[in-house]
Structure formats: C-alpha cells, structure tokens
Amino acid sequence: MAKDVNRMKDNSGGVKVWILYVLFILASCAVIVSVLMIQYGPEEPEMDIFRSSSHKTTLRPARGSIMARDGQLLAVTVPMYQISMDCRVCKEDFRSRKKADSLEQDWRNKAALLSKGLSAIYGTKSPSEWCREILRARDNNSRPIVIGGLIDHETLQKVKALPLFNEGSNKGGIIIDRKDKRKYPYGDLAVRTIGSINDKNTERGRQYIGIEGSYDYYLHGEEGFKWMKQSDGRQKIQDKDSSWTKAKDGFDVRTTLDIDYQDIADNALRDAIAENMKIEGGCAVVMEVKTGAVRAMVNLQRDSVTKRLSETYNMAVGRLGEPGSVFKTAVLMSLMEDRKVKLSTMIPTNGGRVPGFKTIDEHVYAYERQGHKTMSVLHGYEISSNYIFRKLAMDNYGENPQKLIDNLYMYKLGEAFDFDLQGFKTPSLPSPKSGEWSATSLGSIAIGYFVSETPLHILTLYNAIANRGRMMKPYLVESIEKDGDVRIKKGPSVLNSAVCSPDVSDSLAYALSKITQDGTAKRLKNARTTVAGKTGTARIALDKKKYKVKPGDPYEDIQGRRQYQATMVGFFPADNPKYSAIVTIYSYLSDEVFYGGTIPALVFKDIVDNIYVLDDENGTKYTETGKMPKVIAKELATSRNGKVPNLNGLSLMDAIYAIENDGYVCSYSGCGLVSSQSPAPGAPLKEGGTVTVRLN
C-alpha cells in the first residue's frame, strides 16, 4: 500500500513538470506571435495619436530660361514669396504662465508695430486696418491670414525684420511660402513669340503658346517628391523615414532673336499703325539670309474694346490670306526657271485686256496710249502689272497648269514645313483637277489670288532669292542648354538647296532692286542702304456670316467697303544681302485702300535704316546721350554678414541665386561655369551692390 502511495506521488510530480513545460511552450509562442505582430502586423489605432501623419509633396523643378541670341534673358523664373501669419502663436502658452496679461499685452504692442511696417511695405492698408485684422484673428482663434500679395526676395528681408516676424514662426507667427513666378524682363516685346503656358484647367486642357509651349518638354524639367510631416512647432519638416526623389531643373532655350532688332521692328510697326484706327494690326519679321535665323518677329493686333495694340496672335505664322502681287515673284521665278521668258521678253499690250477678265490694266492701257505696242517683262514687274502676269501665266501654262502648281510646291508654298512654333498654318494651292478650277484660275493665281499663304512662307521664298536659290528653313531656336553647356544644337537647315538657278535668282534680285528705285516700292529709294523688294496689295474675302457681301463680289460689302492685306517684302543690302524682311498690315472694313507701297514700305524703310545704323560693320554707330538722374543709395535692413559669397565653379542659375540670396545684384557675361568674380570672395559689400561674374 505504501508503495502505491509513493508511486502516485512520483506520477503527480511528473505531471506538474509536464504542465509547466506546456505552459512555458505556450508562453514562448505567445511572445513570438506578439513580436511578429508588432513587426509585421497592423498598427494599433492608438499609435496614430502619438505619430504625425505624413503626406506626399511634389517638388517642382525650376523652369529653364528663354534667352536671346546673346544670352539676355527673355523669360526667367524668379522666386517670389507669399507671407501669411498665424495670429494664435503663444496665446495658450501665455495663459499658463505668470504675468499672462503682461505677456499678452506685450505681444499686442508688437503687433501694432508690425502693422505700421506692413502698411509701409505693402501700402494696401493703413496701420490701424492691419492691426484690427491681426488682433481680430487672434481673438477668434482664426486660421492664418494672408499678408498682402507676392513679394520679391529683397522685400522679404524687410518683412522678416519687422517686430514679431523677426522672432520666427513659433513666436512671431510668420509663415513664408515660396512661389516661383515667370517673369519677362522685356515686357510685351516679342511676348507672342516667347509665349506662355496656361496651367489652369480649361475645356481645351493645357494651352501651349510660343516657345514656352513648343519647348515645354525641355523647359519644364522633371518633378520630384518627398514626404512631409508636421513638427511639434507646427512646422512642416521632411519625413526622413520615407524615400524621396530630387526634382531635375529644366533646360534653357537660346533663341535666334536679337533684342535690338526686335525693338526696332516693334517700334517701326507700332508707330506707323497705332493712331490709324482703320488698321486692325500687322506683323513684321526680320530673318538672316544665309542661315534662316529669325532675328525679330512682331505681331500687333488692336483690341476691339480698348483699341490698344498688343501681341495677342501670331499673324506671321498663323494668318493665311491671298498675298496679292508679292506672289508674282513666285510665278516669274517659275517662268524664268522653265526658260519660257526673260526680263527682256516683250509682251503685246493689247489695251491691258486679258480674255475672260472684265478688268482693264490702266497702267498698261496708258502706256499703250503713249505709242507703245509692247511692254517688257521687267517693266511689267516694276509697275506690278496684273495684265502682264495674267497673260504670261495663261500663255505659258494654259495647256499644262499643273506644271506651275508643281513648281510652287517645290518653292514650299504649299506646305507647312517644320517650325519652332505651333500653329504654323498650311498654305493652300488649288489643283487643276478640282471642281473649283475654272478658266480664270490660272490668271488669278498669277497675281496672288486663289491661293492662301502666311507671311512667313512669302518671306522664306524671298530669302531664297537673296541666298541665290538656296532656301533656308526659318528657325527661332539655336540650342538647348544646361548651365551654359549646349546639350542640343539646332541651327540652320536647308529646305531646298536649289529652288532656282543662280542666274535666275540674280535676275530676280536685279528686278527687285529696280522696283525699289523706280517701281511700286520707290519709298525705299532713299533708305540708308540699297533694298531689293516687292509690294503687294490684296483684297480680303469677306466673311458672309459677319458682313452683307455684295452679290457676285466676295471682296466688297453692299456699301462698297473692303478689307485689305498690304505687304512689303524684300532684302538688304541689295548687292550683298544680309537680312530679309516682310511687313504685312491688315485693315478693317472701310472705304480706304491700303497699298503695300505706303505704310508697309515706310515701316520696312524704318527697319532697314535702324538696323543698318546699329550694325558696326557699316561704320559709325549712332548713340544718344543724355543726363542721367541722380541716384540716391538707400540702406537696406539685412541680417547677413555683408560679405561677397564665393561663386567659383557655380552654374549661372546657382550663382544668381547665391548673389540675390545675399541681397546683391548679379551682372554676368559668357556661358558655362563661374571662372572669376568681382568683388572677390569675402570682400565687404553693402546690400544692393553689384557682383559681376564671368562664366567660361
């Protein structure tokens, strides 16, 4: 019996051991599961109370600059700042401390001083108005209030030095939000060519205009991102536990535009048409003969309400129209290249009448009355005779009109070739096989009707004549650059290496020179250098939905009024062409006739004279002198050490940022990286002083 009892005691001890062993195993498993849950399982909802939430923030790249041919900035992104104020700062803290009323009153006294400073800087409200707004927001525990509009870096330093704001965000409540703003240093000059981008959500989506739009891919850069969270001091700081991608700044675009030439063309056109309310607007383009580089492109259109002229639409590339007599040059080129006529070829006058046309060429008729039975092609070209060109086209291409059309296509007058701006319209040339073709179509084409061309197409043809038959493609962008380093080289390209033979181009250049001496463009006879060119006067077909058109005449309303497109196109100097140019104006519906030999020719002459004077190769450079007003230096409040930063090896944009961030003005030359600077690094310089850098 005793043995059985002892045996039972031994068994109970073993059971206890096994129970303890099982409990230990279960506890170990629970610990392991808890560790895994903590490491990989969902977080406890209560943890969000102790952790700041993060949100993804897009890092916007700095948009690249658009430059003139010499590096002058035409469009640049500059940092601007929006100031806000959290008026609730320290309010709760004051209540928990001794002398709470005294601390609060001291804050309010500083707010009154701040209000005086804000009134002086922004000028939009009186000190009392600012003070009331700040204290009202504090009393009502309102959200941060916006302080004025965008300010530049220099003004930001003044604002930061004001009472309260000089204590920072935690004590003074200042909130600084940087906003990059696109600036155009030359204002409206070439603004339509430089362009813009509308970032607002519209029915059409993002709108691209000018170089800003066409080269947005390069200018924009690549966006980055980072995760932000709020600190205990209510400031947004980067969440270092999260990944982030740095933004890549955009490339710079160097254009072919010459600011001086652009200014000359703009002033010439603006001065000529600003006061004439019968003119809707006009365009002027200056192009380099050998390369096709566009040195100036002006587009002025009158506002229907204010009547002011501004660059709102690029007519040079986007407005199609019947060009009129400037198109006769293309027809004459075709005739001469096909060896059908020469300038000396004599044409019977026939009383100025062409079969099938009701009109009589009064100039030819008068010439015949003087005893002349024939007229040379050159003379007909000089006086821009419609009779001569109608007869030439119909006599020589009447049996095969497609030959003329094929030649015109070869002259690029029937296609919208690749160009640096979007919206370049495709011209229109009729087909002899179409239902619109009639017995008079060939005669209409010969004088610049029944076809549609942009001013840039016409200029491209005349530029080819100046270049002895070699047709260059017009272009506006020289290169895509990064910190002065050329990444993509654009430059000249050829549309047609030989639109005509050198002897034909020489003959046409001679004939065009005669037109400016004795023909319809004789207002250019006394220009500072010789000019070869042609005038064109064309009626504009009226919109039947807008006007009551005269039956049988699409160019005239029932009151006898018409609209005109008047053009002067050519190149200079005539004997050694360097530049080609075109000036086109568009009239409103009126009873006045606008000829290419009047306003366009005078604008053309003004452009020629001023470019000639500006060109150092032509001798003395004329300059104006005058008294400069006295400039009084003004000390600016600053918290910096007043010493010039070390800029050696920096890119242009980095150097500009460093200089302006220290309150100085940047002057630069060259391209590449900073190789030298003046004053030297560390030299004392008052805020507002100029730091000159040389890039290489």
C-alpha positions in Angstrom: 0.0 0.0 0.0 2.8 2.3 0.9 4.5 1.5 -2.3 1.3 2.5 -4.3 1.1 5.8 -2.5 4.8 6.6 -3.2 4.3 5.7 -6.8 1.2 8.1 -7.1 3.3 10.9 -5.6 6.1 10.3 -8.1 3.5 10.4 -11.0 1.9 13.6 -9.8 5.3 15.3 -9.7 5.9 14.3 -13.3 2.5 15.7 -14.4 3.3 19.0 -12.8 6.6 19.2 -14.7 4.8 18.4 -17.9 2.1 21.1 -17.2 4.8 23.6 -16.5 6.6 22.6 -19.7 3.5 23.0 -21.8 2.7 26.4 -20.2 6.3 27.5 -20.9 5.9 26.5 -24.6 2.6 28.3 -24.9 4.0 31.5 -23.4 7.0 31.3 -25.7 4.7 31.0 -28.7 2.6 34.0 -27.5 5.8 36.1 -27.2 6.9 35.1 -30.7 3.4 35.9 -32.1 3.4 39.3 -30.4 6.8 40.1 -31.8 5.7 39.2 -35.3 2.5 41.2 -34.9 4.5 44.2 -33.7 6.9 43.8 -36.6 4.6 42.9 -39.4 1.0 43.2 -38.2 -1.4 46.2 -38.4 -0.6 49.1 -36.0 -2.8 49.9 -33.1 -5.2 52.7 -33.8 -4.0 54.4 -30.6 -0.5 54.8 -32.1 -1.8 57.5 -34.6 -2.3 59.8 -31.6 1.5 59.8 -30.9 2.7 59.9 -34.5 2.4 62.8 -37.0 0.8 61.8 -40.3 2.9 62.2 -43.5 1.8 63.4 -46.8 3.4 63.3 -50.2 4.6 66.7 -51.6 5.5 67.3 -55.2 8.9 69.0 -55.7 8.6 71.4 -58.6 11.7 71.9 -60.8 13.0 75.3 -61.6 11.8 76.1 -65.1 14.5 76.8 -67.6 15.1 80.3 -69.0 14.5 81.5 -72.6 17.3 83.7 -73.9 18.0 86.0 -76.8 20.9 85.1 -79.1 23.4 86.9 -76.9 22.2 85.4 -73.7 20.0 88.2 -72.5 17.0 86.7 -70.6 13.7 86.9 -72.3 11.8 84.7 -69.8 13.1 83.6 -66.4 11.7 82.0 -63.3 12.3 84.1 -60.1 11.4 83.1 -56.6 8.5 85.1 -55.1 7.1 84.8 -51.6 3.7 84.8 -50.1 3.6 85.8 -46.4 0.9 84.5 -44.0 0.6 85.0 -40.3 -0.6 82.6 -37.6 -2.0 85.0 -35.1 -2.6 82.3 -32.5 1.0 81.7 -31.6 2.0 81.7 -27.9 -1.6 82.5 -26.9 -2.2 79.3 -24.9 1.4 79.4 -23.6 0.9 82.8 -22.1 -2.2 81.7 -20.2 -0.3 79.0 -18.4 2.5 81.3 -17.3 2.8 84.0 -14.7 2.0 87.6 -15.7 -0.1 86.2 -18.6 -1.8 89.6 -19.1 1.5 91.4 -19.4 2.9 88.9 -21.9 -0.2 89.1 -24.0 -0.2 92.9 -24.0 3.5 92.9 -25.0 2.6 90.7 -28.0 -0.2 93.0 -28.9 2.1 96.0 -28.7 4.5 94.3 -31.1 1.6 93.6 -33.4 0.8 97.3 -33.6 4.4 98.0 -34.6 4.2 95.2 -37.1 1.1 96.8 -38.6 3.0 100.0 -39.2 5.7 98.2 -41.0 3.3 96.2 -43.1 1.5 99.4 -44.1 4.8 101.0 -45.2 6.0 98.0 -47.2 2.7 96.8 -48.9 0.8 100.1 -48.9 -2.5 98.4 -49.3 -3.9 99.1 -45.8 -3.4 101.6 -43.1 -1.6 100.6 -39.8 -4.9 100.6 -37.9 -6.5 98.3 -40.6 -3.7 95.8 -40.4 -3.8 95.9 -36.6 -7.5 95.3 -36.4 -7.2 92.3 -38.8 -4.4 90.7 -36.8 -6.0 91.1 -33.4 -9.4 90.0 -34.7 -7.8 86.8 -36.0 -6.1 86.3 -32.6 -9.2 86.8 -30.6 -11.2 84.5 -32.8 -8.5 81.8 -33.0 -8.8 82.1 -36.8 -6.7 80.2 -39.3 -3.6 82.0 -40.6 -4.3 85.2 -42.5 -2.7 86.2 -45.8 -0.4 89.2 -45.7 -0.6 91.2 -49.0 0.5 89.8 -52.3 3.6 88.2 -53.7 6.9 89.9 -52.9 10.5 89.5 -54.1 13.5 88.4 -52.1 14.6 91.9 -51.2 11.1 92.8 -49.8 11.0 89.5 -48.0 14.1 90.6 -46.0 12.4 93.8 -44.9 9.2 91.9 -43.9 11.3 89.4 -41.8 12.9 92.2 -40.0 9.6 93.6 -38.6 8.6 93.2 -35.0 7.1 89.8 -34.2 8.2 88.5 -37.6 11.8 88.8 -36.5 11.1 86.2 -33.8 10.4 83.5 -36.3 7.4 81.3 -36.9 6.9 79.8 -33.4 6.8 83.2 -31.6 6.0 85.6 -34.3 3.7 83.5 -36.4 5.3 84.3 -39.8 4.7 81.7 -42.5 6.7 82.0 -45.7 5.5 80.2 -48.8 7.8 80.3 -51.8 6.1 80.6 -55.2 8.2 80.6 -58.4 6.9 83.2 -60.9 7.7 83.5 -64.6 9.0 87.0 -65.5 9.6 88.6 -68.9 12.3 91.3 -68.5 11.4 93.0 -71.8 7.6 93.1 -71.1 5.5 92.8 -74.2 8.4 92.7 -76.6 8.1 89.5 -78.6 5.7 88.2 -76.0 3.7 86.2 -78.5 6.8 84.6 -79.9 8.3 83.9 -76.5 4.8 82.6 -75.4 3.3 81.3 -72.3 1.5 78.2 -70.8 -1.9 78.3 -69.2 -1.8 75.8 -66.3 -5.4 76.3 -65.4 -7.9 73.6 -66.1 -9.8 74.5 -69.2 -12.0 72.7 -71.6 -9.1 72.5 -74.1 -6.7 71.3 -71.4 -3.3 72.8 -71.1 -2.7 75.6 -73.6 0.7 75.9 -75.3 1.7 79.2 -76.8 5.0 80.3 -78.5 8.4 78.9 -77.5 7.2 78.4 -73.9 4.7 75.9 -75.3 6.7 74.3 -78.1 9.7 73.7 -75.9 7.9 73.0 -72.6 9.3 69.4 -72.5 12.8 70.9 -72.2 12.0 74.0 -70.1 9.8 72.2 -67.5 12.3 69.7 -66.1 11.3 66.6 -64.1 9.2 66.8 -60.9 10.4 65.1 -57.7 8.6 64.3 -54.5 9.2 64.0 -50.7 7.1 63.0 -47.7 6.4 65.8 -45.2 5.1 65.7 -41.6 4.3 68.4 -39.0 6.6 69.0 -36.1 5.7 70.0 -32.6 6.2 73.6 -33.6 3.6 73.3 -36.3 6.3 73.5 -39.0 6.3 71.2 -41.9 9.5 69.1 -42.0 10.7 66.2 -44.2 9.9 62.7 -43.0 13.4 61.2 -43.1 11.9 57.7 -42.8 10.4 57.9 -46.3 12.0 57.8 -49.7 12.2 61.0 -51.8 13.2 61.9 -55.4 15.0 65.2 -56.2 13.5 67.4 -58.9 15.5 68.0 -62.1 15.5 71.6 -63.2 14.6 72.4 -66.8 16.9 73.2 -69.6 17.5 76.7 -71.0 16.4 77.6 -74.6 18.6 80.0 -76.5 16.7 81.7 -79.4 17.8 83.5 -82.5 16.0 86.7 -81.5 18.0 89.9 -81.3 16.6 92.2 -78.7 17.8 95.3 -80.6 16.3 94.2 -83.9 13.0 93.2 -82.1 12.8 96.6 -80.6 13.4 98.3 -83.9 10.8 96.3 -85.7 8.3 96.7 -82.9 8.7 100.5 -82.7 8.6 100.9 -86.5 5.3 98.9 -86.9 3.7 100.3 -83.7 4.5 104.0 -84.6 3.1 103.5 -88.1 -0.3 102.0 -87.2 -1.1 103.0 -83.6 -3.1 106.1 -84.5 -4.8 104.7 -87.6 -8.0 103.1 -86.3 -8.8 101.7 -89.7 -5.9 99.2 -89.3 -6.6 96.0 -87.4 -3.0 95.1 -86.9 0.1 93.8 -88.6 3.3 91.7 -88.4 6.9 92.2 -89.2 9.7 89.5 -89.5 13.4 90.0 -89.9 15.4 87.0 -91.0 19.1 86.3 -91.6 19.7 85.4 -95.3 22.5 82.9 -95.0 21.0 80.9 -92.1 17.3 81.5 -91.9 17.6 82.6 -88.3 14.7 84.8 -87.3 16.1 88.0 -85.7 12.8 89.7 -85.0 9.1 88.7 -85.1 6.5 91.3 -84.3 2.7 90.7 -84.2 0.5 93.6 -83.2 -3.3 93.4 -83.1 -5.7 96.0 -82.0 -8.1 95.3 -79.1 -11.7 95.6 -80.2 -12.6 97.5 -77.0 -9.6 99.4 -75.8 -8.2 99.9 -79.3 -4.7 99.3 -77.9 -2.1 97.3 -79.9 -0.7 94.2 -78.3 0.8 90.9 -79.1 -2.2 88.6 -78.9 -2.0 86.5 -82.1 1.0 85.4 -84.2 -0.2 86.5 -87.6 3.2 85.9 -89.2 2.7 82.1 -88.9 -1.0 81.7 -88.2 -2.8 84.0 -90.6 -3.5 82.8 -94.1 -4.5 85.1 -96.8 -4.3 85.9 -100.5 -0.9 87.6 -100.7 -1.5 89.7 -103.9 1.3 91.0 -106.0 4.1 89.7 -103.8 3.2 86.3 -105.2 4.1 87.4 -108.8 7.7 86.8 -107.9 7.0 83.1 -107.5 5.2 83.0 -110.9 8.1 84.9 -112.5 10.6 82.5 -111.0 8.7 79.6 -112.4 8.6 81.1 -115.9 12.3 82.0 -115.9 13.4 78.7 -114.5 11.3 76.8 -117.1 13.1 79.1 -119.7 9.8 80.5 -121.0 10.6 84.2 -120.6 13.4 86.6 -119.7 13.2 90.0 -118.1 13.8 91.5 -121.5 10.9 89.5 -123.2 8.4 91.9 -124.8 4.7 91.3 -124.3 2.0 92.8 -126.5 0.0 95.4 -124.6 -3.5 94.6 -126.1 -5.0 97.6 -124.4 -4.4 96.0 -121.0 -7.1 93.3 -121.5 -6.8 89.6 -120.9 -9.6 87.4 -122.4 -12.0 86.2 -119.8 -11.3 89.1 -117.4 -13.5 92.2 -117.2 -10.9 94.5 -115.7 -8.5 96.6 -117.7 -5.0 97.3 -116.5 -5.0 101.1 -116.6 -1.2 101.3 -116.4 -0.7 99.2 -119.5 -3.5 101.0 -121.2 -1.9 104.4 -120.5 1.5 103.0 -121.7 -0.1 101.9 -124.9 -1.7 105.3 -125.4 1.8 106.7 -125.3 2.6 104.8 -128.5 4.0 101.6 -127.1 2.6 98.3 -128.5 4.7 96.1 -126.3 6.0 96.1 -122.7 9.0 94.2 -121.3 8.5 91.7 -118.5 10.8 93.8 -116.4 8.7 96.9 -116.8 5.5 95.0 -116.1 7.2 93.7 -112.9 8.3 97.2 -111.9 4.7 98.6 -112.1 3.2 95.3 -110.8 1.0 94.9 -113.9 -1.8 92.4 -113.4 -2.2 92.2 -117.2 1.4 91.2 -117.9 1.4 88.4 -115.3 -2.1 87.0 -116.2 -1.1 86.9 -119.8 2.3 85.3 -119.0 0.7 82.5 -116.9 -2.1 81.8 -119.3 0.0 81.8 -122.4 2.8 79.6 -121.0 0.9 77.3 -118.6 -2.5 77.3 -120.1 -2.1 73.8 -121.6 -0.4 72.4 -118.5 -1.3 74.4 -115.4 -0.2 71.6 -113.2 3.4 72.4 -114.1 3.1 75.8 -112.4 1.4 74.3 -109.4 4.2 71.7 -109.1 6.8 74.5 -109.2 5.0 76.4 -106.5 5.0 73.3 -104.3 8.8 73.0 -104.9 9.1 76.6 -103.6 7.5 75.3 -100.4 4.4 77.5 -101.0 2.0 74.6 -100.5 3.2 73.0 -97.2 3.6 73.9 -93.5 7.3 72.9 -93.1 8.6 72.2 -89.6 8.9 75.3 -87.5 9.7 76.1 -83.9 6.2 77.5 -83.1 3.0 75.6 -83.0 0.1 76.9 -85.1 2.1 77.3 -88.3 -0.7 77.2 -90.9 -0.6 75.1 -94.1 -0.9 77.3 -97.2 -3.4 76.4 -100.0 -2.7 75.9 -103.7 -5.5 74.9 -106.0 -5.5 71.7 -108.1 -6.4 72.0 -111.8 -8.3 68.7 -111.3 -10.6 70.1 -108.6 -14.1 71.3 -109.2 -13.1 74.8 -108.1 -10.8 75.2 -111.1 -12.1 77.5 -113.9 -10.8 79.3 -117.0 -9.7 82.3 -114.9 -8.0 80.3 -112.1 -4.5 80.5 -113.7 -4.8 84.2 -114.3 -5.9 84.7 -110.6 -3.0 82.7 -109.3 -0.6 84.8 -111.4 -1.5 87.9 -109.4 -1.7 86.3 -105.9 -5.3 85.3 -105.7 -7.0 81.9 -105.4 -4.0 80.9 -103.2 -3.5 81.3 -99.4 -0.1 81.9 -97.8 1.3 83.1 -94.4 3.7 86.0 -94.3 6.5 83.6 -93.2 6.0 81.5 -96.4 6.3 84.5 -98.6 9.4 85.7 -96.7 11.1 82.3 -97.0 10.8 82.5 -100.8 12.3 86.0 -101.0 15.1 84.9 -98.6 15.9 82.1 -101.0 16.3 84.6 -103.9 18.6 86.7 -101.7 20.6 83.5 -101.0 21.0 82.7 -104.7 18.4 80.0 -104.8 19.3 78.2 -101.6 16.1 78.1 -99.4 16.8 78.0 -95.7 14.3 76.9 -93.2 13.3 79.7 -90.8 14.1 78.9 -87.2 13.8 80.5 -83.8 15.8 78.2 -81.5 19.6 78.0 -81.6 20.2 75.5 -78.9 19.0 73.7 -75.7 21.4 74.4 -72.9 22.2 73.4 -69.3 24.2 75.8 -67.2 25.7 77.3 -70.3 26.6 73.9 -71.8 25.0 73.1 -75.2 23.1 69.8 -74.9 21.2 70.0 -78.2 22.4 72.1 -81.1 19.7 73.3 -83.5 20.9 75.9 -86.0 20.5 76.3 -89.8 18.9 73.7 -92.1 18.0 73.7 -95.8 14.5 73.3 -97.2 15.6 73.2 -100.8 19.2 73.5 -101.9 18.2 75.0 -105.3 14.7 76.4 -105.7 16.1 78.2 -108.7 19.4 78.5 -110.5 21.9 81.3 -109.5 21.3 83.1 -112.8 17.5 83.3 -112.2 18.0 84.4 -108.6 20.4 87.1 -109.8 18.0 88.3 -112.4 15.1 88.4 -109.9 17.3 90.3 -107.4 18.1 92.9 -110.1 14.5 93.2 -111.0 13.5 93.6 -107.3 16.1 96.4 -106.9 14.6 98.2 -109.9 11.2 98.1 -108.1 12.6 99.9 -105.1 14.2 102.5 -107.4 11.6 103.2 -110.0 8.6 101.0 -109.2 5.9 100.5 -106.6 8.4 100.4 -103.7 10.2 103.6 -104.5 9.6 104.9 -101.0 12.7 102.8 -100.2 14.8 104.6 -102.8 16.4 106.8 -100.1 17.0 104.1 -97.5 20.4 104.1 -95.8 21.4 101.0 -97.9 20.1 99.5 -101.1 17.0 97.4 -100.9 15.5 94.8 -103.3 11.8 94.1 -102.7 8.2 93.9 -103.9 4.9 95.4 -102.7 1.6 93.6 -102.6 -1.9 94.8 -102.2 -4.7 92.3 -101.9 -8.4 92.5 -101.0 -9.6 90.2 -98.3 -12.5 87.9 -99.0 -15.3 88.9 -96.6 -16.9 86.6 -94.1 -20.5 86.1 -95.3 -21.7 85.3 -91.8 -20.3 88.6 -90.5 -20.9 91.0 -93.4 -23.6 91.6 -96.0 -21.5 90.8 -99.1 -22.2 92.4 -102.5 -23.7 89.8 -104.9 -21.1 88.5 -107.3 -18.1 90.1 -105.4 -16.9 88.3 -102.3 -14.4 91.2 -101.6 -17.0 94.0 -101.2 -20.0 94.6 -98.9 -23.2 96.2 -100.1 -21.9 99.6 -99.0 -18.8 99.3 -101.3 -16.3 98.8 -98.4 -13.4 96.5 -98.5 -10.7 95.0 -96.3 -7.0 94.9 -97.4 -3.9 92.9 -96.8 -0.9 95.1 -97.7 2.7 93.8 -97.8 6.2 94.9 -98.4 8.9 92.1 -98.6 12.5 92.1 -99.7 16.1 92.0 -98.6 19.1 94.3 -97.9 21.7 95.3 -98.8 20.6 94.5 -102.3 24.1 93.8 -103.7 25.2 91.7 -100.8 22.1 90.6 -98.9 22.4 90.1 -95.2 18.8 90.3 -94.0 15.4 89.7 -95.5 12.2 91.1 -94.0 8.5 91.3 -94.5 5.9 93.8 -93.2 2.2 93.0 -93.6 -0.7 95.1 -92.3 -4.4 94.2 -92.2 -7.2 96.7 -92.4 -10.7 96.8 -91.0 -13.6 97.0 -93.5 -13.5 100.6 -94.8 -13.7 102.7 -97.9 -10.0 103.4 -97.8 -7.4 101.5 -99.9 -4.2 100.3 -98.2 -1.3 99.7 -100.6 1.8 97.8 -99.9 3.8 100.7 -101.2 2.6 103.0 -98.5 2.6 102.1 -94.8 4.3 98.7 -95.2 7.0 100.2 -97.3 7.6 103.0 -94.8 7.8 100.5 -91.9 10.2 98.4 -93.9 12.4 101.5 -94.6 12.4 102.4 -90.9 13.6 98.8 -90.0 16.3 98.9 -92.7 17.6 102.3 -91.6 17.8 101.4 -87.9 19.4 98.0 -88.4 21.9 99.5 -90.8 22.9 102.2 -88.3 23.1 99.6 -85.5 25.4 97.3 -87.4 29.0 98.0 -86.5 30.2 96.8 -90.0 28.5 99.8 -91.6 30.7 102.4 -89.9 29.9 104.8 -87.2 27.5 103.6 -84.6 25.0 106.3 -83.7 24.1 106.7 -80.0 22.1 109.1 -78.0 23.4 110.9 -74.9 21.6 112.5 -72.1 21.7 113.4 -68.4 21.1 110.5 -66.0 19.0 111.3 -62.9 20.9 111.3 -59.6 20.5 108.0 -57.8 20.4 108.1 -54.0 21.7 105.0 -52.3 19.3 103.5 -49.7 20.5 101.3 -46.9 18.5 98.1 -46.7 17.8 96.2 -43.5 19.7 92.9 -43.5 20.7 90.2 -41.2 23.6 88.9 -43.4 27.4 89.4 -42.9 27.8 91.9 -45.7 30.5 89.8 -47.5 30.5 88.6 -51.1 30.0 84.8 -51.4 32.4 82.5 -53.2 30.9 81.7 -56.6 33.8 80.0 -58.2 32.7 76.9 -60.2 28.9 77.5 -59.8 26.5 77.5 -62.7 24.8 80.7 -63.8 21.5 80.0 -62.0 23.2 78.9 -58.8 25.4 82.0 -58.9 22.4 84.2 -59.4 20.6 82.5 -56.5 23.6 82.9 -54.2 24.1 86.5 -55.1 20.4 87.5 -54.8 20.0 85.5 -51.6 22.7 87.7 -50.0 20.9 90.8 -51.2 23.1 91.7 -54.1 22.5 92.3 -57.8 24.1 90.0 -60.4 25.8 91.1 -63.6 27.3 88.3 -65.8 28.9 87.6 -69.2 29.9 84.5 -71.1 28.5 81.0 -70.6 29.4 77.9 -68.7 30.6 78.0 -65.0 31.8 80.9 -63.0 35.6 81.4 -63.6 36.1 84.8 -62.0 34.1 87.3 -59.9 34.3 90.9 -58.8 34.4 91.8 -55.9 36.5 88.9 -54.7 35.0 86.3 -52.3 34.8 87.6 -48.8 35.1 91.2 -49.8 32.8 93.6 -47.9 29.8 94.9 -50.0 26.7 96.7 -48.9 23.4 95.1 -49.7 22.1 96.2 -53.1 25.7 96.3 -54.5 26.5 94.6 -57.8 28.5 91.4 -58.1 30.0 90.8 -61.6 30.8 87.2 -62.7 32.5 85.8 -65.8 31.4 82.4 -67.0 33.7 80.2 -69.1 
